[in-house]
């Protein structure tokens, strides 16, 4: 990705034009990938750059932060994934009171016409925008006819007759169905972050862990999983991971802890990706430490058994 454009005030004063799509791109799943491939082909045909337009925070996080669903991907993760799909620029609009109050006509004029000079725009036919959600697909098409840009519908993308959506993937993760999540994402579900120093409890119990702070209001999955870790020499490294609040110790903030098999190198500070492959069990509270240690040993063996069968 060549450039990230942050906010209306950083839009180019004289754009040569582009092809673009607008969305949250949460998870960058197969449906998103299909649209981005379509855009890349159109961009190549018109010799124009491909731009993805997104919002931070996401609109539902602005209007109802407590009710907003857990993100599949943090902003950094989203940027890393979009780089893989021919997106040359990312336009990030801060969703605040000012943007929420902007009329649909102003949004079209300031962003699509004056700001980016979009020539080809792909959005969902249920896309709503502008103050009180007054703008819709029909209004975009009307503006396109008037100002010379093409607006096309983001076609529904299905796998095995299942509509691919971020909501469906969240449901699959919540149910522990990682195979379905992988099928809809086109890859295993993963989380990334920097390995940080923890309280060293795992080390004293005989199961040292790489601790990764999730920096999320909510997490889309919890429990114990067989995982692979990428981002260090010798990748992938197999292991067992716990995602959650560690109820045995009364911790409230969600953390990702990964115990890596046959691995004893110092990787503090490394930015890593953890791929979730198989759910072993839900997170639970243990009455005493010995019971927890015994369960971790069982979890580790079950994860090793899973990998030996693959």
PyMOL commands that set and color helices and strands:
alter all, ss='L'
color gray80, all
select helices_A, chain A and resi 8-10+30-46+59-63+75-85+97-100+104-115+131-133+137-147+166-174+178-185+201-204+247-249+289-309
alter helices_A, ss='H'
color red, helices_A
select strands_A, chain A and resi 3-6+18-22+49-56+89-94+118-123+150-153+158-159+162-163+189-196+210-213+223-230+237-244+255-260+271-281
alter strands_A, ss='S'
color yellow, strands_A
deselect
rebuild
show_as cartoon
